[in-house]
Amino acid sequence: MNEAHLEESVSLEEHHKVVQKNTSYYDLKWKSVKNPVKENTWNWLAFFFTTFWLAYRKMYKVFFILVLIELLWAVPFYLVDMPVWVDIPFILIVSLLVGLNGNRWYFKHTSHVLEQAKSLPESQQDSYLQTKGGTHVGIMFGLNALAIITYLILDFGLSYLPTETNVKDVVRISGEAETLETFTDEPKWTYVKKDGRHHIIEFTGYDYTEKEDVRIVFFVYLDKQMYEWKHVYINGNKLSKDNAEDYEFWIEDNSWY
């Protein structure tokens, strides 16, 4: 059935059978445009809650497409160094996309459900609309929990890929790394090489409180997701084992976890 015929054959009142909750809101939005199948209206709930709103309104196809896009977006972060802030425009674009298109997508969804119901025997139509229409809080939380679990599994698997980014992340997402970056100007993490079972990572920065150049060599064991301090250099001079341990303990004591 084409969109023009769909608009003529299905009244907004019929959509109430699918919407069920907050019908006045969608009446207002859909009546404010000539063609709700093609024209967008803004939805703040869809903007702020994206996948939660989609699952709540049982738009499963769009939900899974959006979750897949978000999962694919995460992959490059394990392959190359990317600043965390690039997530912000991505999240904003996704929110704008759902907020702007949500009401139109929902109109097409409710129209589809109505058409599917009409293809059934009359005795089955009401139960079908009850099942496919309305909202469901449990499904909303369940599907989003599934999405989060899937992301965590993906994160666990991809974090073991032997990329320079993953190796550096073993140490640079730690509390000690955050403290080092806080106490220094122009902090930098450099992948040096793989040496047997471990990888060598180097941190450099300028300690603005002590007026010292800092260079620290870490041994990273990717297969165990562990790292160890190996050497500490201040102003180009290698610290003794005891002094290096004291420096490490000082950083550890100032770390928040």
C-alpha positions as CSV (number, residue, x, y, z in Angstrom):
1,M,0.0,0.0,0.0
2,N,1.5,3.4,-1.0
3,E,1.7,6.3,1.5
4,A,-1.0,8.4,-0.1
5,H,-3.5,5.6,0.1
6,L,-2.4,4.9,3.6
7,E,-3.1,8.4,4.7
8,E,-6.6,8.3,3.2
9,S,-7.6,4.9,4.5
10,V,-6.5,5.3,8.1
11,S,-7.9,8.1,10.3
12,L,-6.1,9.5,13.3
13,E,-8.9,8.1,15.5
14,E,-8.0,4.6,14.3
15,H,-4.4,5.3,15.4
16,H,-5.6,5.6,18.9
17,K,-6.1,1.8,18.9
18,V,-2.3,1.5,18.5
19,V,-1.1,4.5,20.4
20,Q,-3.3,3.8,23.5
21,K,-1.4,6.1,25.8
22,N,-1.0,9.9,25.4
23,T,-3.1,9.9,22.2
24,S,-3.8,13.6,22.5
25,Y,-0.1,14.4,22.2
26,Y,0.3,12.5,18.9
27,D,-3.0,13.9,17.6
28,L,-1.6,17.3,18.1
29,K,1.7,16.6,16.5
30,W,0.3,14.7,13.5
31,K,-2.5,17.2,12.8
32,S,0.1,20.1,12.8
33,V,1.4,18.9,9.5
34,K,-0.3,18.1,6.2
35,N,1.3,14.7,5.8
36,P,2.6,13.0,9.0
37,V,4.1,10.2,6.9
38,K,6.5,12.6,5.3
39,E,6.7,15.6,7.5
40,N,8.6,15.8,10.9
41,T,7.5,17.2,14.2
42,W,9.7,17.6,17.3
43,N,9.5,15.1,20.2
44,W,11.5,15.9,23.3
45,L,11.2,12.5,24.9
46,A,12.6,10.9,21.8
47,F,15.4,13.4,21.8
48,F,16.5,12.8,25.4
49,F,15.8,9.1,25.7
50,T,16.3,7.8,22.1
51,T,16.5,4.0,22.4
52,F,14.4,3.9,25.6
53,W,11.6,5.8,23.8
54,L,11.8,3.6,20.8
55,A,11.6,0.4,22.9
56,Y,8.8,1.9,25.0
57,R,6.7,2.6,21.9
58,K,7.6,-0.9,20.5
59,M,9.4,0.4,17.4
60,Y,11.8,-2.6,17.6
61,K,13.1,-2.4,14.0
62,V,14.3,1.2,14.5
63,F,15.6,0.4,18.0
64,F,17.8,-2.5,16.7
65,I,19.1,-0.4,13.8
66,L,20.0,2.4,16.1
67,V,21.7,0.1,18.6
68,L,23.7,-1.5,15.8
69,I,24.9,1.9,14.6
70,E,26.0,2.7,18.1
71,L,27.8,-0.6,18.5
72,L,29.6,-0.1,15.1
73,W,30.5,3.5,16.1
74,A,32.4,2.1,19.2
75,V,34.6,-0.2,17.1
76,P,37.1,2.4,15.8
77,F,38.0,3.5,19.4
78,Y,39.7,0.1,19.9
79,L,41.7,0.4,16.6
80,V,43.1,3.9,16.6
81,D,43.5,6.7,19.1
82,M,40.4,8.9,19.1
83,P,39.7,11.6,21.6
84,V,36.7,10.9,23.9
85,W,35.0,14.2,23.0
86,V,34.2,12.9,19.5
87,D,31.5,10.9,21.2
88,I,29.6,14.1,22.0
89,P,28.7,15.2,18.5
90,F,27.8,11.6,17.6
91,I,25.4,11.3,20.6
92,L,24.0,14.7,19.8
93,I,23.4,13.8,16.1
94,V,21.7,10.5,17.2
95,S,19.5,12.4,19.6
96,L,18.6,15.1,17.0
97,L,17.8,12.4,14.5
98,V,15.4,10.5,16.8
99,G,13.9,13.7,18.2
100,L,13.2,15.1,14.8
101,N,12.0,12.0,13.1
102,G,10.4,10.1,16.0
103,N,6.8,11.3,15.5
104,R,7.0,10.5,11.8
105,W,8.5,7.1,12.4
106,Y,5.8,6.4,15.0
107,F,3.0,7.4,12.6
108,K,4.3,5.0,10.0
109,H,4.7,2.3,12.7
110,T,1.1,2.7,13.9
111,S,-0.2,2.7,10.3
112,H,1.7,-0.5,9.7
113,V,0.2,-2.2,12.8
114,L,-3.3,-1.1,11.8
115,E,-2.8,-2.5,8.3
116,Q,-1.5,-5.8,9.7
117,A,-4.5,-6.0,12.0
118,K,-6.9,-5.5,9.1
119,S,-5.4,-8.5,7.3
120,L,-6.4,-10.7,10.2
121,P,-9.9,-12.2,11.0
122,E,-12.0,-9.6,12.8
123,S,-12.0,-11.7,16.0
124,Q,-8.3,-11.5,16.2
125,Q,-7.8,-7.8,15.5
126,D,-8.4,-6.4,18.9
127,S,-5.9,-8.8,20.6
128,Y,-3.3,-8.1,17.9
129,L,-3.6,-4.3,18.4
130,Q,-3.3,-4.7,22.2
131,T,-0.2,-6.8,21.7
132,K,1.5,-4.7,19.1
133,G,0.3,-1.3,20.2
134,G,0.5,0.7,23.4
135,T,3.7,0.9,25.5
136,H,5.6,-1.5,27.6
137,V,8.0,-0.4,30.4
138,G,9.4,-3.9,30.9
139,I,10.3,-4.3,27.3
140,M,11.9,-0.8,27.3
141,F,14.2,-1.7,30.2
142,G,14.8,-5.3,29.0
143,L,15.9,-4.3,25.5
144,N,18.1,-1.5,26.7
145,A,19.7,-3.8,29.3
146,L,20.3,-6.3,26.4
147,A,21.9,-3.5,24.4
148,I,24.2,-2.6,27.4
149,I,25.2,-6.2,27.9
150,T,25.9,-6.6,24.2
151,Y,28.1,-3.5,24.4
152,L,30.0,-4.8,27.4
153,I,30.6,-8.1,25.7
154,L,31.8,-6.2,22.6
155,D,34.0,-4.0,24.8
156,F,35.6,-7.1,26.5
157,G,36.3,-8.8,23.2
158,L,37.7,-5.8,21.3
159,S,39.8,-4.7,24.2
160,Y,42.0,-7.7,23.7
161,L,42.8,-6.9,20.1
162,P,46.6,-6.4,19.9
163,T,46.4,-2.8,18.7
164,E,48.6,0.0,20.0
165,T,45.5,1.8,21.2
166,N,44.3,-1.1,23.3
167,V,47.8,-1.6,24.8
168,K,48.0,2.1,25.8
169,D,44.5,2.0,27.2
170,V,45.4,-0.7,29.7
171,V,47.4,1.9,31.6
172,R,46.0,5.3,30.4
173,I,42.4,4.7,31.6
174,S,43.6,3.9,35.1
175,G,43.3,6.2,38.1
176,E,47.1,6.6,38.2
177,A,47.1,7.7,34.6
178,E,44.4,10.3,35.2
179,T,46.5,11.7,38.1
180,L,49.6,11.9,36.0
181,E,47.7,13.8,33.3
182,T,46.2,16.1,35.9
183,F,49.6,17.0,37.4
184,T,51.4,17.5,34.1
185,D,51.1,19.7,31.0
186,E,51.0,18.2,27.6
187,P,50.8,14.6,28.8
188,K,51.5,12.1,26.1
189,W,51.3,8.3,25.8
190,T,53.6,6.6,23.3
191,Y,53.7,3.0,22.2
192,V,57.3,2.0,22.0
193,K,57.5,-1.7,21.1
194,K,56.5,-5.2,22.0
195,D,59.2,-7.1,23.9
196,G,58.3,-10.7,24.5
197,R,55.1,-11.0,26.5
198,H,54.9,-7.4,27.4
199,H,54.5,-4.1,25.5
200,I,56.5,-1.0,26.4
201,I,54.5,2.2,26.8
202,E,56.0,5.6,27.7
203,F,54.4,8.5,29.4
204,T,55.8,12.0,29.1
205,G,54.7,15.3,30.5
206,Y,55.8,18.5,32.3
207,D,55.1,18.6,36.1
208,Y,54.1,22.3,36.4
209,T,54.2,22.2,40.2
210,E,57.7,20.9,40.5
211,K,58.9,22.4,37.2
212,E,60.2,19.0,36.1
213,D,60.1,16.9,32.9
214,V,58.6,13.5,33.7
215,R,59.1,10.3,31.7
216,I,57.8,7.0,32.9
217,V,58.2,3.6,31.2
218,F,55.4,1.0,31.7
219,F,55.3,-2.7,30.9
220,V,51.8,-3.6,29.7
221,Y,50.5,-7.2,29.6
222,L,47.6,-7.1,27.2
223,D,46.5,-10.7,27.8
224,K,46.1,-10.0,31.5
225,Q,44.9,-6.4,31.1
226,M,47.7,-5.4,33.6
227,Y,50.6,-3.0,33.7
228,E,53.6,-2.3,35.9
229,W,55.8,0.7,36.5
230,K,59.3,0.0,35.2
231,H,61.4,3.2,35.1
232,V,60.9,6.8,36.1
233,Y,62.9,9.7,34.7
234,I,62.9,13.2,36.1
235,N,64.6,15.9,33.9
236,G,66.2,13.1,31.9
237,N,67.7,11.4,35.0
238,K,66.6,7.9,35.9
239,L,65.4,7.6,39.5
240,S,66.7,4.9,41.8
241,K,64.5,1.9,42.5
242,D,63.5,3.3,45.9
243,N,62.9,6.8,44.6
244,A,60.9,5.5,41.6
245,E,58.7,3.5,44.1
246,D,58.2,6.6,46.2
247,Y,57.1,8.5,43.1
248,E,54.7,5.7,42.1
249,F,53.2,5.5,45.7
250,W,52.8,9.3,45.6
251,I,50.8,9.1,42.4
252,E,48.8,6.2,43.7
253,D,47.9,8.0,46.9
254,N,46.6,11.0,44.9
255,S,44.6,8.8,42.6
256,W,40.8,8.6,43.2
257,Y,40.7,4.9,42.6
